Amino acid sequence: MAVACSPSSLKNGRPLPLMGPEIQNDVETTHRPKITGSLTNIQSSGGTVQSLTQDRLDNKKSTEEANEEAEEKERREQSQRMLKYSFTFLGVCTTLGLSCIVYNLTKTKYDEHGNVIEDEFANLPFYERLYKMFRREYNYYTKLLQEPSRDKLLPDPLKLPYIQPPYTLVLELTDVLIHPDWTYETGWRFKKRPGVDQFLEAIAPPQFEIVVYTAEQGMTVFPILDSLDPNGYIMYRLVRDTTRFVDGHHVKDLSALNRDLSKVIVVDWNPVSTKFHPENTLRLPQWTGNDDDTTLYDLAAFLKTILTTNVEDVREVLNYYRQFDNPLQAFRENQRKFLMQMEEEEKSSNIVTSKWKPFFYWNR
């Protein structure tokens, strides 16, 4: 069998036989890289890297959690220390305050001549004396908070040649003359009721002695009234310290007004604030801030009628209107009926009767 030679098959001038397919396959198999083994090694290396990365992440997370726990523990310990210091400081201050109170209560008091002032509890044992002194001081400050700040809320009526108005009109401020409103954007604002200026001018002294009597604080009331009443028609301003605190409510004590209650008219919407003297109260619906309100115009007409008819005891008129939910609406209806009656009488006799029943009593 002849063997073909190629130049590349020559070695040292001798021809080399060409390899057959079997031999060639063996050579290729011998010199081929072991790909399967390399892939296995790569996968094994990848798994090792992932394992190391996960271990590092776990270690980092554990370290962070340990640091957070240490910080939280430090914060708790610091809070406990601050709480302990606060209670210690409070205890020291309380002890010093009580010691000062006990010293001031039990120390010997002298008059301007240097003589010892005998206390009513001086002959009692120390602890009993101390208890009774504390009880006396407690009652004093309780009375100071619950009762009006003075016995006479208004000065004595004016004497001639000064003019004392015949009637005293006591007005609530909140939801009668103004309406408070609060929002996050503006805070507190106060809306003036329609007709306030005309109302105050219509009933101004010497017709009525106008008093604003409210349970609001003075630092709130005084600036509002300065803007609301620039002409000074409101003669007196009574605030929270002049009320009587009963059952959690500030009640207006008319008996301390230093006025004849037969001539006192209270205008309010809250029955609780005037529960001691409901017969002197004209209770109106609470104003909620609507702009179409005409109550003050009707109220001025009502008061003018009392003034012109010279009512001896206003409590009779006010007791009559207590039966109505809206007394001014009932007054307007009675006024209408009275005018119709007067027109009928004029048509029939053309004579106006000189003696007539006031039309705010009219109820047919």
HELIX and SHEET records of a PDB file:
HELIX    1   1 PRO A    7  SER A    9  5                                   3    
HELIX    2   2 PRO A   21  HIS A   31  1                                  11    
HELIX    3   3 ILE A   35  THR A  106  1                                  72    
HELIX    4   4 PHE A  126  GLN A  146  1                                  21    
HELIX    5   5 VAL A  196  ALA A  202  1                                   7    
HELIX    6   6 GLY A  218  LEU A  228  1                                  11    
HELIX    7   7 ARG A  240  THR A  242  5                                   3    
HELIX    8   8 LEU A  254  ALA A  256  5                                   3    
HELIX    9   9 LEU A  261  LYS A  263  5                                   3    
HELIX   10  10 VAL A  272  THR A  274  5                                   3    
HELIX   11  11 PRO A  278  ASN A  280  5                                   3    
HELIX   12  12 THR A  295  THR A  309  1                                  15    
HELIX   13  13 VAL A  314  TYR A  321  1                                   8    
HELIX   14  14 PRO A  327  SER A  349  1                                  23    
HELIX   15  15 PHE A  359  TYR A  361  5                                   3    
SHEET    1   A 2 LEU A  10  LYS A  11  0                                        
SHEET    2   A 2 ARG A  14  PRO A  15 -1                                        
SHEET    1   B 2 LYS A 109  TYR A 110  0                                        
SHEET    2   B 2 VAL A 116  ILE A 117 -1                                        
SHEET    1   C 5 TYR A 236  LEU A 238  0                                        
SHEET    2   C 5 PHE A 208  TYR A 213  1                                        
SHEET    3   C 5 TYR A 167  LEU A 171  1                                        
SHEET    4   C 5 VAL A 264  ASP A 268  1                                        
SHEET    5   C 5 THR A 281  ARG A 283  1                                        
SHEET    1   D 2 ILE A 178  THR A 183  0                                        
SHEET    2   D 2 GLY A 187  LYS A 192 -1                                        
SHEET    1   E 2 ARG A 244  VAL A 246  0                                        
SHEET    2   E 2 HIS A 249  VAL A 251 -1                                        
END                                                                             
